[in-house]
Amino acid sequence: MSTAKSEYKRVTVKSLVDMKQKGEKISMLTSYDYSMAKIVDAAKVDVILVGDSASNVMAGHETTLPITLDQMIYHATSVIRAVNRALVVVDIPFGSYQSDPKEALRSAIRIMKESGAHAVKLEGGCEIKESVKRILNAGIPVMGHLGLTPQSIYKFGTYSVRAKEEDEAEKLIEDAKMLEKLGCFAIVLEKIPAELTKRVSEQLSIPTIGIGGGPYADGQVLVIHDLLGMTHEFNPRFLRRYMNLYEEMGNAISRYVSDVKNQDFPNEDEQY
């Protein structure tokens, strides 16, 4: 069933709630730099996530844990300069909010003031309740994140599907309801069973954004490097590649090298 898209000159947290109420799906993609964000925004993606996945795809780390608050602010600032329409949400990185609600607030304020971002995202449920409350009380919009939470990878020990057992599923539902009650404007549900995504989405008035959670979420998010096929070794079931830029870029660069070596570039038309 298709739903007519609304035209938003600027997407806000209220816009996302309106989309859910109208049955319009929410599109969300990551960006970490000016050039990519400009393309993504022009394509009318609703939400741009400056994700801590920059730790993986931009810096080459195995996990999201090493990226720092300063680095996240740098990426967010670059993205904000490019965006005219999308809502820009920034991940608060590991170690910047978990242990101390006051530190969580300081981190969120730095992101908002120094980058100009529109909202922040935190991973976790009841264990970060006080941090979420502090940030929301300061007037900063918060997006939650439940299910597979990559910042807790060493706790889980695996990137496999979460909440397959009923007790964990029930906790996830309780955490989702708590985050909504606190005032979060949306929740990412990562790598959980599709039926659980449906249960959560139906019980919340705020939007859910799925990644590896099936079609029942109110929106979907992917890492832009995965969608474009710039990463070629990451092949989860939920990923749909819309291009194979790894191969296309490699071929283009190889042609450039060959043209330089063969003295074909630059030619007469490519000089002054």
C-alpha positions as CSV (number, residue, x, y, z in Angstrom):
1,M,0.0,0.0,0.0
2,S,1.6,3.3,-1.1
3,T,1.1,6.6,0.6
4,A,1.5,10.0,-0.9
5,K,4.5,11.8,0.3
6,S,4.2,15.1,2.1
7,E,6.4,18.0,1.0
8,Y,8.5,19.3,3.8
9,K,10.7,22.3,3.3
10,R,12.4,21.4,6.6
11,V,11.9,18.1,8.3
12,T,11.5,18.5,12.1
13,V,10.8,16.0,15.0
14,K,7.1,17.0,14.6
15,S,7.3,16.1,10.9
16,L,8.3,12.5,11.8
17,V,5.4,12.1,14.2
18,D,3.0,13.5,11.5
19,M,4.5,11.0,9.0
20,K,3.7,8.1,11.3
21,Q,0.2,9.3,11.9
22,K,-0.4,9.6,8.1
23,G,1.2,6.2,7.4
24,E,4.1,7.7,5.4
25,K,7.3,5.8,5.8
26,I,10.4,7.7,7.0
27,S,13.7,7.5,5.1
28,M,16.9,7.8,7.0
29,L,20.6,7.5,5.9
30,T,23.9,8.2,7.4
31,S,26.3,10.9,6.2
32,Y,29.6,12.0,7.7
33,D,30.9,14.7,5.4
34,Y,29.8,17.8,3.4
35,S,29.9,16.3,-0.1
36,M,27.9,13.2,0.7
37,A,25.4,15.0,2.9
38,K,24.7,17.5,0.1
39,I,23.8,14.6,-2.2
40,V,21.7,12.8,0.4
41,D,19.8,15.9,1.4
42,A,19.1,16.9,-2.3
43,A,17.6,13.4,-2.7
44,K,15.0,14.3,0.0
45,V,16.0,11.8,2.6
46,D,14.0,12.7,5.7
47,V,16.6,12.2,8.4
48,I,20.4,12.2,8.1
49,L,22.2,10.3,10.9
50,V,25.7,11.4,11.7
51,G,26.4,7.9,13.1
52,D,29.2,6.6,15.2
53,S,29.5,4.1,12.3
54,A,31.9,6.7,11.1
55,S,34.3,4.8,13.3
56,N,34.0,1.9,11.0
57,V,33.5,3.3,7.5
58,M,35.5,6.5,7.8
59,A,38.3,5.6,10.2
60,G,38.5,1.8,9.6
61,H,38.0,0.7,13.2
62,E,36.5,-2.7,13.9
63,T,33.8,-1.3,16.3
64,T,32.1,2.0,16.9
65,L,33.8,2.4,20.3
66,P,37.0,4.3,19.5
67,I,35.4,7.4,17.9
68,T,35.5,10.4,20.2
69,L,33.1,13.2,21.0
70,D,35.3,15.7,19.2
71,Q,35.4,13.6,16.1
72,M,31.6,13.2,16.1
73,I,31.3,17.0,16.4
74,Y,33.7,17.4,13.5
75,H,31.6,15.1,11.3
76,A,28.3,16.7,12.4
77,T,29.6,20.2,11.6
78,S,30.6,19.1,8.1
79,V,27.1,17.6,7.5
80,I,25.2,20.5,8.9
81,R,26.8,22.9,6.4
82,A,25.4,20.8,3.5
83,V,21.8,20.3,4.7
84,N,18.8,22.4,3.9
85,R,15.9,20.0,4.4
86,A,16.7,16.9,6.4
87,L,16.6,16.5,10.2
88,V,20.1,15.9,11.3
89,V,20.6,13.5,14.3
90,V,24.0,12.9,15.8
91,D,25.1,9.8,17.8
92,I,26.6,10.6,21.2
93,P,29.6,8.3,21.2
94,F,30.5,5.5,23.6
95,G,31.9,6.8,26.9
96,S,30.2,10.2,26.6
97,Y,26.9,9.5,28.4
98,Q,26.7,6.0,30.0
99,S,28.2,6.5,33.4
100,D,27.2,10.0,34.4
101,P,24.0,11.9,33.5
102,K,25.8,15.2,33.9
103,E,28.4,14.1,31.5
104,A,25.7,13.0,29.1
105,L,24.1,16.5,29.2
106,R,27.5,18.2,28.7
107,S,28.1,15.9,25.6
108,A,24.7,16.6,24.1
109,I,25.1,20.4,24.7
110,R,28.5,20.4,23.0
111,I,27.1,18.5,20.0
112,M,24.2,20.9,19.6
113,K,26.1,24.1,20.2
114,E,29.3,23.3,18.3
115,S,27.8,21.5,15.3
116,G,24.3,23.0,15.0
117,A,22.7,19.6,14.9
118,H,19.0,19.2,15.4
119,A,18.9,16.1,17.8
120,V,21.1,13.5,19.4
121,K,20.8,9.7,19.6
122,L,21.6,7.4,22.5
123,E,21.8,3.6,22.7
124,G,20.0,1.7,25.5
125,G,16.9,1.6,27.7
126,C,16.4,1.7,31.4
127,E,20.1,1.8,32.1
128,I,20.5,5.2,30.5
129,K,17.1,6.6,31.8
130,E,18.7,9.4,33.9
131,S,20.9,10.5,31.0
132,V,18.0,10.7,28.6
133,K,15.9,12.7,31.2
134,R,18.7,15.2,31.7
135,I,19.2,15.8,28.0
136,L,15.4,16.1,27.3
137,N,15.0,18.5,30.3
138,A,17.5,20.8,28.6
139,G,15.3,21.0,25.6
140,I,17.4,18.8,23.3
141,P,15.5,16.3,21.2
142,V,16.5,12.6,21.7
143,M,16.2,9.6,19.5
144,G,16.5,6.3,21.2
145,H,18.1,3.1,20.0
146,L,17.2,-0.4,21.1
147,G,17.8,-4.0,20.0
148,L,21.4,-4.6,18.8
149,T,23.3,-1.7,20.3
150,P,26.8,-1.7,18.7
151,Q,28.3,0.3,21.5
152,S,27.6,-2.7,23.8
153,I,29.2,-5.2,21.4
154,Y,31.7,-6.5,24.0
155,K,28.8,-7.1,26.4
156,F,26.9,-9.1,23.8
157,G,29.9,-10.7,22.2
158,T,28.1,-10.9,18.8
159,Y,26.3,-8.9,16.2
160,S,23.5,-11.5,15.9
161,V,19.8,-10.8,16.1
162,R,18.6,-9.5,19.5
163,A,15.4,-10.1,21.5
164,K,14.5,-13.5,19.9
165,E,13.6,-14.8,23.4
166,E,10.3,-13.5,24.9
167,D,11.9,-12.2,28.1
168,E,14.3,-10.0,26.2
169,A,11.5,-9.0,23.8
170,E,9.4,-7.9,26.7
171,K,12.2,-5.9,28.2
172,L,12.7,-4.2,24.8
173,I,9.0,-3.3,24.7
174,E,9.2,-1.9,28.2
175,D,12.3,0.1,27.4
176,A,10.6,1.5,24.2
177,K,7.5,2.6,26.2
178,M,9.8,4.2,28.8
179,L,11.7,6.2,26.2
180,E,8.5,7.4,24.7
181,K,7.2,8.4,28.1
182,L,10.4,10.3,28.8
183,G,9.9,12.3,25.6
184,C,12.0,10.7,22.9
185,F,10.7,11.6,19.5
186,A,11.7,8.3,17.7
187,I,13.4,5.0,18.4
188,V,15.8,3.0,16.2
189,L,15.2,-0.7,16.3
190,E,18.2,-2.6,15.2
191,K,18.4,-6.3,14.1
192,I,15.4,-7.7,16.0
193,P,12.7,-10.1,14.7
194,A,10.2,-8.4,12.3
195,E,7.2,-9.4,14.4
196,L,8.7,-7.7,17.5
197,T,9.3,-4.6,15.4
198,K,5.6,-4.7,14.5
199,R,4.6,-5.1,18.2
200,V,6.7,-2.2,19.3
201,S,5.6,0.1,16.4
202,E,1.9,-0.6,17.1
203,Q,2.2,0.2,20.8
204,L,4.1,3.5,20.3
205,S,2.8,6.9,19.1
206,I,6.3,7.9,18.2
207,P,8.0,6.6,15.1
208,T,10.2,3.5,15.0
209,I,13.1,3.4,12.5
210,G,14.3,-0.1,11.6
211,I,17.6,-1.5,10.5
212,G,17.4,-5.2,10.1
213,G,14.0,-5.2,11.8
214,G,11.7,-6.0,8.8
215,P,9.1,-3.9,7.1
216,Y,6.8,-3.0,10.0
217,A,8.9,-0.1,11.4
218,D,7.7,3.4,10.6
219,G,10.9,4.1,8.7
220,Q,14.2,2.5,7.6
221,V,17.9,3.5,8.0
222,L,21.0,2.2,6.3
223,V,24.7,3.3,6.3
224,I,25.2,5.2,3.1
225,H,28.5,3.4,2.3
226,D,26.6,0.0,2.5
227,L,23.7,1.2,0.3
228,L,26.1,2.5,-2.4
229,G,28.2,-0.6,-2.3
230,M,31.4,1.2,-1.2
231,T,31.8,-1.5,1.4
232,H,32.0,-5.0,-0.1
233,E,32.8,-7.3,2.8
234,F,29.8,-6.4,4.9
235,N,26.8,-8.6,3.7
236,P,24.0,-8.8,6.3
237,R,20.7,-10.1,5.2
238,F,18.9,-6.8,5.7
239,L,21.2,-4.8,3.4
240,R,20.1,-3.9,-0.1
241,R,22.9,-2.5,-2.3
242,Y,21.6,0.0,-4.8
243,M,25.0,0.4,-6.5
244,N,28.4,-1.3,-6.6
245,L,30.6,1.7,-6.1
246,Y,33.5,-0.3,-4.8
247,E,33.9,-1.9,-8.2
248,E,32.9,1.2,-10.3
249,M,35.3,3.5,-8.4
250,G,38.1,1.0,-8.6
251,N,37.7,0.7,-12.3
252,A,37.6,4.5,-12.7
253,I,40.8,4.9,-10.7
254,S,42.5,2.1,-12.6
255,R,41.7,3.9,-15.9
256,Y,43.1,7.2,-14.5
257,V,46.3,5.4,-13.5
258,S,46.6,3.9,-16.9
259,D,45.9,7.2,-18.7
260,V,48.6,8.9,-16.6
261,K,51.1,6.2,-17.2
262,N,50.4,6.1,-21.0
263,Q,50.5,9.9,-21.1
264,D,46.9,10.1,-22.4
265,F,45.9,12.4,-19.5
266,P,45.9,15.3,-19.7
267,N,45.3,15.7,-23.4
268,E,45.3,18.9,-25.5
269,D,41.8,19.8,-24.4
270,E,42.7,19.4,-20.7
271,Q,45.4,22.0,-20.5
272,Y,45.8,25.8,-20.6
